[in-house]
Amino acid sequence: FTVTAAKDRDGLQWVDVRPKSAAADFARAELGFNGVQLARMQVSDKLGQQTTLRFSGSQRNPVLKGDVFAFTPPAGVDVIGTPRP
């Protein structure tokens, strides 16, 4: 990726991110920071569509219990890449 500083706007400091390869899944992303905290991300796809994500209430390096990421598939569902007993 090529990362460059962009002009401040909307009270945020912005960084412009562009993939170096045309095979990337997006054409451009802009990351808006409030200090060190990511506050907004705007992603433009190859068709010119734009998606905006706004972040709030995030915490850096929170302590998480291991079961937060546990996944039990419903009965009868095939999960690709999981061997059957």
Phi, psi and omega in degrees: 000148171257122183244125179226150176289142177243171180294143174295141175201156180056028180075014181238157173262127188251148175233135179260128181238125179230133179291147178277341182253140177290347180277000181295157182282350179219159182271327185195150173222142174241129180248125181253124183247143170249093190071236178265358184267126174292123183249329184207148175223129178241119183246129176252127180272181184291344179264002179089002177284145182238135177242131179246129176245131178248130182251135176211153177068017181281155179233141177274128175052051177290156175278123182240139175288148182299331183282356178299328185254016179286139178228125175240111181292149178297155178303138177085001181265133175272132176249119184296131177088359179256121180292146177274143178290000000 
